[in-house]
Amino acid sequence: MAKKFDPRSVGVWFPRNVKIEYRPFTRYFKGFDQVEAVRKTFGAQTSRVLRSLKVEFFSSKWGYMGVSDEDGHLVVSAHYLRTGNPRDIYLDVVHELVHVKQFGDGRKLFPEGFEYSTAPTEIEAYRVCIAEGRRLGMTDKEVLEYLKVPWMDDKDWRRLARNIGLKVPAPKRKRR
């Protein structure tokens, strides 16, 4: 059996349990309690849920936003807020709020046995935010472009699009 490592043996120390600092969602994200897609997600509890929701900002050039699978708070890249397309950020918030609801209902956000493009939680969240995108007037091309994310290859992107009911153009064939 391996000897237990003690960081102090090499002259360092670090805490094992740290307090995550959260801020109120409604302090930074205003008006989402009036968005119909959000109201449909939370129903009569919309204002209460959003007032109690916390957001944690992190500093990284990689990443966008997500929901903690430990306590259901929103995690947002400060870099993404600064540099992202405002419509995409808006739709991402709507998407992530669906995950907040799913977490609150006791659903696993990262269900085992599913890839990102086939996870029921992702399909549900994308259907809500894509419907909102359509309400805003997004074209098929814009919706499909919105769905392209760095963690999915072309095959997964096509699968996700089909899973949420979109028609995907045939892949371009390479010339020989």
Secondary structure, DSSP 8 states (H G I E B T S, - for coil): ------GGGGT----SS-----EEHHHHS-SGGG-HHHHHHHGGGHHHHHHH-EEEEE--SS--EEE-TTT--EEEEHHHHHHS-HHHHHHHHHHHHHHHHHHHTT--SS-TT--GGG-HHHHHHHHHHHHHHHHTT--HHHHHHHH--TTS-HHHHHHHHHHTT-----------
